[in-house]
């Protein structure tokens, strides 16, 4: 997952720049290296696909 300006990321669905405080990350349950950052709006549309889990607080990634 790419961090921009130390506290933002890009939604993997709509390409919006989102503060980490407002972003969520979909992670594969069997492969934690596969992460997809999403904005809240895209999470509502996509939901949580089978085999994925949601990490809602990713502020620890701030630089």
Sine and cosine of phi, psi and omega as CSV:
sin_phi,cos_phi,sin_psi,cos_psi,sin_omega,cos_omega
0.00,0.00,0.76,-0.66,-0.03,-1.00
-1.00,0.06,0.75,-0.66,0.06,-1.00
-0.97,-0.24,0.78,-0.62,-0.03,-1.00
-0.94,-0.35,0.72,-0.69,0.03,-1.00
0.80,0.60,0.41,0.91,0.08,-1.00
0.99,0.13,-0.31,0.95,-0.07,-1.00
-0.55,-0.84,0.36,0.93,0.00,-1.00
-0.69,-0.72,0.33,-0.94,0.10,-0.99
-0.61,-0.79,0.12,-0.99,-0.02,-1.00
-0.95,-0.33,0.77,-0.64,0.06,-1.00
-0.89,0.45,0.77,-0.63,-0.05,-1.00
-0.97,0.26,-0.14,0.99,0.00,-1.00
-0.98,-0.21,-0.76,0.65,-0.09,-1.00
-0.95,-0.32,-0.04,1.00,0.02,-1.00
0.91,0.41,0.30,0.95,0.07,-1.00
-0.97,0.24,0.60,-0.80,0.11,-0.99
-0.99,0.13,0.83,-0.56,-0.14,-0.99
-0.81,-0.59,0.72,-0.69,0.13,-0.99
-0.88,0.48,0.58,-0.82,0.00,-1.00
-0.85,0.52,-0.50,0.87,0.02,-1.00
-0.90,0.43,-0.40,0.92,-0.02,-1.00
-0.96,-0.29,-0.04,1.00,-0.05,-1.00
-1.00,-0.05,0.42,-0.91,0.17,-0.99
-0.81,-0.59,0.33,-0.94,-0.02,-1.00
-0.79,-0.61,0.79,-0.61,0.16,-0.99
-1.00,0.02,0.79,-0.61,0.02,-1.00
-0.84,-0.54,0.65,-0.76,0.11,-0.99
-0.93,0.36,0.69,-0.73,-0.02,-1.00
-0.91,0.42,-0.56,0.83,-0.06,-1.00
-1.00,-0.10,-0.11,0.99,-0.04,-1.00
-0.57,-0.82,1.00,0.00,-0.06,-1.00
-0.92,0.39,-0.20,0.98,0.03,-1.00
-0.98,0.20,-0.23,0.97,0.00,-1.00
-0.99,-0.11,0.97,-0.23,-0.05,-1.00
-0.85,-0.53,0.62,-0.79,0.08,-1.00
-0.78,-0.63,0.95,-0.31,0.06,-1.00
-0.96,0.28,0.63,-0.77,0.02,-1.00
-0.68,-0.73,0.46,-0.89,0.19,-0.98
-0.99,0.13,0.27,-0.96,-0.03,-1.00
-0.87,0.50,-0.62,0.78,-0.01,-1.00
-0.89,0.47,-0.67,0.74,0.01,-1.00
-0.95,0.32,-0.56,0.83,0.06,-1.00
-0.88,0.48,-0.65,0.76,0.03,-1.00
-0.88,0.47,-0.61,0.79,-0.01,-1.00
-0.96,0.27,-0.74,0.68,-0.09,-1.00
-0.98,0.21,-0.64,0.77,-0.12,-0.99
0.96,0.27,-0.30,-0.95,0.01,-1.00
-0.92,-0.39,0.97,-0.23,-0.01,-1.00
-0.90,0.44,0.40,-0.92,0.05,-1.00
-0.85,0.52,0.70,-0.71,0.00,-1.00
1.00,-0.02,-0.01,1.00,0.01,-1.00
-0.89,-0.46,0.37,-0.93,0.15,-0.99
-0.73,-0.69,0.35,-0.94,-0.08,-1.00
-0.96,-0.28,0.75,-0.67,0.16,-0.99
-0.95,-0.31,0.92,-0.40,-0.13,-0.99
-1.00,0.00,-0.48,0.88,-0.01,-1.00
-0.95,-0.32,0.97,-0.22,0.01,-1.00
-0.91,-0.42,0.35,0.94,-0.01,-1.00
-0.91,0.41,-0.32,0.95,0.03,-1.00
-0.91,0.41,-0.24,0.97,0.03,-1.00
-0.99,0.12,-0.12,0.99,0.01,-1.00
-0.87,0.49,0.61,-0.79,-0.01,-1.00
-0.94,-0.34,0.00,0.00,0.00,0.00
